[in-house]
Amino acid sequence: MDLDLAQVRAFVLAAEELHFGHAAEELSISQQALSKRIARLESALGRRLFERGGQGVRLTDAGRRFLGPARQALAAADRAVAAVLDVHRPLRIDVWGHLYAPMRTLVQVAAHEPRLQIGHGRDLPSVVTALLHGDIDAAFGRVHPPLPRGLTHRLVRLEPVDVVLNTNHPLAHAPAIRPEQLQDSVLWTPGPLHRLDFLHRFTERFGIRDHIEDPNLGLEHCLTDLAADPRRFCLLPADVPLPPHPAVRPVPLVDPTPLYAWSLLWRGNGDHPLLAALMNAFDTEAQRNRWLEYDPTRDWLPGHHPTDTAVPAHA
């Protein structure tokens, strides 16, 4: 029998989400349309693939047997299309986390690669959606779980984080600051704290009680807000160039030094020919600039246990 790949794709997403509504959102179709696709697939196969009941959705034995080969069939189909259509197409890559300036790192690695088509995602969820829909080939920014199945990410840079303070802050003229010393200060966040994984983990780890949420309108807006209140601070990667501003200054964080993790994220097998070249370029720069150095006695890496001695390069 000939499989309808749209039906197979609907099945795979529903099997991974175990929620028809979420799978329909990923495909940008209605839940009714997704249910019809799966029903037609079940009819063609002569087997029920899902059990539907008051406890939600779960795979039948036939569904579990079908899932692995179904994923392989979709990957093979994607490779076949790419082989015909994508030979000369640029690598479409989105970046996110604009206040932290991910383009600094990407430009350093790929400044002379004209076949990159760079776009901007709003945040990690929007970038993940673009990847799953095939709108982009890869993405670059801070990755944190949970990620949908079928996506792969690779850590490419760990960057020390500085605290940026109002010059009238009591700690502003210290040569270095321990994160715990900021407990009585107010963290400025570029958006809702619960959606900013790194900053949320920082507040929990170091006991930061107060924060103020503003829209991410860029670095100048951030510095203007800091200048308005001597209790406020924000966190920025150490290499982010700060525009001159007489009312704020950066100070290194120590004991421990927080590390901001940059990763490359892609879908499926990463078949675009430029993706391997881009990863090799990241590897070269990481070795040259010691981007992946991590000392658990000195550094704090969110999600990485202090007793670990190595940073995973793949996840």
C-alpha positions as MATLAB code, in Angstrom:
seq = 'MDLDLAQVRAFVLAAEELHFGHAAEELSISQQALSKRIARLESALGRRLFERGGQGVRLTDAGRRFLGPARQALAAADRAVAAVLDVHRPLRIDVWGHLYAPMRTLVQVAAHEPRLQIGHGRDLPSVVTALLHGDIDAAFGRVHPPLPRGLTHRLVRLEPVDVVLNTNHPLAHAPAIRPEQLQDSVLWTPGPLHRLDFLHRFTERFGIRDHIEDPNLGLEHCLTDLAADPRRFCLLPADVPLPPHPAVRPVPLVDPTPLYAWSLLWRGNGDHPLLAALMNAFDTEAQRNRWLEYDPTRDWLPGHHPTDTAVPAHA';
ca = [
       0.000    0.000    0.000;
       1.062    3.624   -0.550;
       1.281    5.731    2.585;
       0.001    9.309    2.637;
       2.884   11.225    4.215;
       0.594   13.973    5.528;
      -1.291   11.306    7.470;
       1.965    9.758    8.683;
       3.248   13.158    9.825;
       0.016   13.784   11.723;
       0.370   10.388   13.421;
       4.011   10.955   14.419;
       3.326   14.374   15.944;
       0.260   13.074   17.794;
       2.282   10.094   19.050;
       5.061   12.361   20.308;
       2.713   14.853   21.966;
       0.056   12.323   23.053;
      -2.312   15.241   22.620;
      -4.240   15.839   19.400;
      -4.688   19.552   20.100;
      -0.965   20.174   20.551;
      -0.116   18.124   17.453;
      -2.665   20.079   15.405;
      -1.074   23.349   16.551;
       2.342   22.117   15.432;
       0.933   21.378   11.960;
      -1.104   24.625   11.848;
      -4.311   22.681   11.165;
      -7.493   22.178   13.160;
      -7.807   19.317   15.628;
     -10.671   17.964   13.525;
      -8.466   17.885   10.413;
      -5.716   16.079   12.310;
      -8.192   13.515   13.665;
      -9.460   12.855   10.140;
      -5.938   12.263    8.839;
      -5.214    9.767   11.572;
      -8.578    8.043   11.095;
      -7.859    7.624    7.361;
      -4.412    6.205    8.174;
      -5.908    3.743   10.662;
      -8.496    2.727    8.063;
      -5.831    2.149    5.410;
      -3.701    0.090    7.799;
      -6.645   -1.792    9.224;
      -5.347   -1.183   12.747;
      -6.122    1.253   15.545;
      -3.031    3.309   16.322;
      -4.402    5.215   19.328;
      -6.604    4.462   22.292;
      -8.779    7.479   23.088;
     -10.541    7.746   26.430;
     -11.100    9.715   29.586;
      -7.444    9.313   30.526;
      -6.307   11.007   27.302;
      -4.583    9.507   24.289;
      -2.149    6.602   24.256;
      -0.592    4.415   21.597;
      -1.856    0.917   20.917;
       0.623   -1.907   20.397;
       0.250   -1.373   16.642;
       0.870    2.346   17.122;
       4.071    1.698   19.066;
       5.306   -0.694   16.349;
       4.463    1.811   13.622;
       6.078    4.876   15.247;
       9.760    4.112   14.616;
       9.402    3.157   10.937;
       7.017    6.091   10.447;
       9.690    8.512   11.685;
      12.207    6.902    9.334;
       9.795    7.229    6.410;
       9.320   10.944    7.058;
      13.082   11.504    7.374;
      13.674    9.674    4.091;
      10.996   11.755    2.378;
      12.526   14.971    3.688;
      15.939   13.903    2.414;
      14.508   13.069   -1.001;
      12.907   16.490   -1.334;
      16.064   18.219   -0.096;
      18.212   16.341   -2.624;
      16.166   17.774   -5.485;
      15.238   21.241   -4.261;
      17.865   22.311   -1.761;
      21.176   21.797   -3.554;
      21.779   25.518   -3.977;
      19.441   26.855   -1.311;
      20.974   28.925    1.521;
      20.992   27.556    5.041;
      18.088   29.324    6.745;
      19.015   29.977   10.362;
      17.110   31.953   12.994;
      18.644   33.538   16.077;
      16.882   34.533   19.288;
      17.773   36.133   22.617;
      18.375   39.535   21.040;
      19.263   41.428   24.215;
      22.170   39.016   24.611;
      23.221   39.597   20.975;
      23.601   36.074   19.547;
      24.728   37.576   16.236;
      28.120   38.405   17.808;
      28.994   34.721   17.946;
      27.348   33.737   14.672;
      29.108   36.505   12.751;
      32.446   35.535   14.282;
      31.979   32.005   12.951;
      30.288   32.604    9.597;
      31.002   36.185    8.541;
      32.345   35.091    5.149;
      29.607   32.569    4.309;
      27.198   34.237    1.844;
      24.948   31.159    1.717;
      23.524   31.776    5.195;
      20.060   33.315    5.312;
      19.703   34.729    8.828;
      16.357   35.540   10.408;
      15.099   36.410   13.874;
      12.801   34.337   16.052;
      10.918   35.865   18.959;
      11.962   33.185   21.449;
      12.818   29.487   21.688;
       9.192   28.252   21.296;
       8.690   30.295   18.109;
      11.983   29.022   16.695;
      11.090   25.414   17.537;
       7.785   25.842   15.697;
       9.594   27.214   12.624;
      11.989   24.254   12.666;
       9.223   21.684   12.976;
       7.315   23.302   10.123;
      10.413   23.286    7.909;
      10.434   27.091    7.630;
      14.093   27.180    8.739;
      16.951   24.663    8.739;
      18.711   25.563   11.990;
      18.688   28.006   14.873;
      21.184   29.577   17.256;
      20.595   30.739   20.819;
      20.131   29.402   24.350;
      18.433   25.992   24.362;
      16.711   24.541   27.395;
      14.374   21.583   27.932;
      11.822   20.409   27.180;
      12.350   20.148   23.431;
      10.077   18.162   21.107;
      11.391   14.879   19.772;
      13.055   15.120   16.413;
      15.175   18.144   17.324;
      18.887   18.005   18.086;
      21.045   20.653   19.696;
      24.764   21.002   20.158;
      26.498   23.228   22.695;
      28.967   25.521   20.918;
      29.875   28.255   23.400;
      29.881   28.982   27.129;
      30.110   32.695   27.840;
      30.797   34.282   31.253;
      28.072   36.642   32.444;
      28.611   40.087   33.984;
      26.246   42.064   36.166;
      25.408   45.568   34.893;
      24.569   48.078   37.635;
      23.481   51.640   38.176;
      26.630   53.590   39.160;
      24.883   54.568   42.415;
      24.314   50.929   43.359;
      26.225   50.068   46.575;
      28.246   47.400   44.706;
      28.839   49.333   41.496;
      32.506   50.087   42.157;
      33.528   46.681   43.456;
      36.194   44.893   41.347;
      33.994   41.762   41.301;
      30.691   40.626   42.841;
      29.451   37.285   44.113;
      25.922   36.487   42.871;
      24.640   36.130   46.461;
      25.528   39.780   47.084;
      22.689   40.775   44.743;
      19.936   39.312   46.938;
      18.709   42.737   48.084;
      18.783   44.201   44.566;
      16.141   44.188   41.811;
      16.747   42.120   38.686;
      15.610   43.752   35.420;
      14.277   41.150   32.976;
      13.531   41.609   29.246;
      10.126   39.932   29.427;
       8.257   37.627   31.856;
      10.730   35.903   34.168;
       9.033   32.491   33.868;
       9.803   32.487   30.116;
      13.487   33.388   30.582;
      15.069   30.113   31.633;
      18.567   31.388   32.427;
      17.367   34.348   34.532;
      14.699   32.267   36.260;
      17.278   29.679   37.289;
      19.653   32.459   38.421;
      17.042   33.940   40.781;
      16.288   30.520   42.270;
      19.929   29.500   42.657;
      21.163   32.729   44.243;
      18.080   33.874   46.175;
      17.164   36.963   44.170;
      13.800   37.961   45.618;
      12.772   41.006   43.581;
      12.590   41.588   39.847;
      10.935   43.949   37.406;
       9.696   42.827   33.993;
       9.886   45.039   30.916;
       9.484   44.321   27.213;
      12.697   43.542   25.346;
      13.172   46.788   23.446;
      16.911   46.410   23.093;
      20.071   47.207   24.999;
      19.638   50.999   25.045;
      16.212   50.611   26.673;
      17.679   48.221   29.243;
      20.431   50.675   30.210;
      17.954   53.551   30.450;
      15.852   51.528   32.875;
      18.908   50.651   34.977;
      19.885   54.323   35.116;
      16.473   55.171   36.595;
      16.830   53.086   39.766;
      20.038   52.526   41.811;
      18.731   49.158   43.108;
      18.342   47.559   39.682;
      20.730   45.276   37.829;
      20.686   43.096   34.726;
      22.822   40.210   33.494;
      24.635   40.276   30.155;
      27.279   38.055   28.562;
      30.699   39.572   29.173;
      31.458   40.050   25.467;
      28.326   42.091   24.718;
      29.598   45.601   23.837;
      27.800   48.154   26.012;
      26.943   51.542   24.485;
      28.533   54.391   26.464;
      26.270   55.336   29.357;
      27.474   57.424   32.318;
      24.942   55.971   34.769;
      25.706   52.232   34.423;
      28.756   49.967   34.542;
      29.474   46.231   34.183;
      31.144   44.237   36.963;
      32.394   40.615   36.697;
      30.562   37.928   38.656;
      32.717   35.433   40.579;
      32.439   32.575   43.070;
      30.774   31.278   40.938;
      30.850   32.843   37.487;
      27.546   32.180   35.669;
      27.965   30.810   32.148;
      25.487   31.503   29.350;
      25.230   28.529   26.982;
      24.868   29.073   23.227;
      23.729   26.135   21.114;
      23.029   25.237   17.515;
      19.628   23.594   17.043;
      18.309   21.676   14.034;
      15.614   19.241   12.953;
      15.975   15.625   11.923;
      19.267   14.462   10.507;
      20.660   17.900    9.665;
      20.943   17.064    5.973;
      21.589   20.560    4.641;
      25.168   20.503    3.284;
      26.078   23.799    4.967;
      25.119   22.587    8.438;
      28.161   20.324    8.798;
      30.417   23.135    7.594;
      28.870   25.517   10.130;
      29.394   23.042   12.978;
      33.018   22.578   11.929;
      33.467   26.354   11.984;
      32.017   26.490   15.498;
      34.401   23.721   16.586;
      37.384   25.633   15.204;
      36.418   28.875   16.953;
      35.649   27.026   20.192;
      39.138   25.509   20.246;
      40.813   28.777   19.280;
      38.951   30.880   21.856;
      38.432   28.219   24.571;
      34.668   28.659   24.319;
      33.785   25.398   26.038;
      35.935   25.719   29.150;
      34.022   24.843   32.291;
      35.354   24.441   35.821;
      32.648   23.270   38.254;
      34.632   24.665   41.203;
      34.634   28.128   39.612;
      31.617   28.344   37.278;
      27.837   27.957   37.464;
      26.160   26.384   34.445;
      22.353   26.109   34.809;
      21.183   22.522   34.595;
      24.690   21.108   35.063;
      25.426   19.429   38.382;
      28.343   21.013   40.318;
      30.083   17.651   40.703;
      30.150   16.981   36.950;
      33.577   17.306   35.380;
      32.645   17.535   31.716;
      30.228   19.603   29.676;
      28.159   17.550   27.231;
      28.793   18.632   23.653;
      25.601   17.032   22.346;
      22.117   16.741   23.748;
];
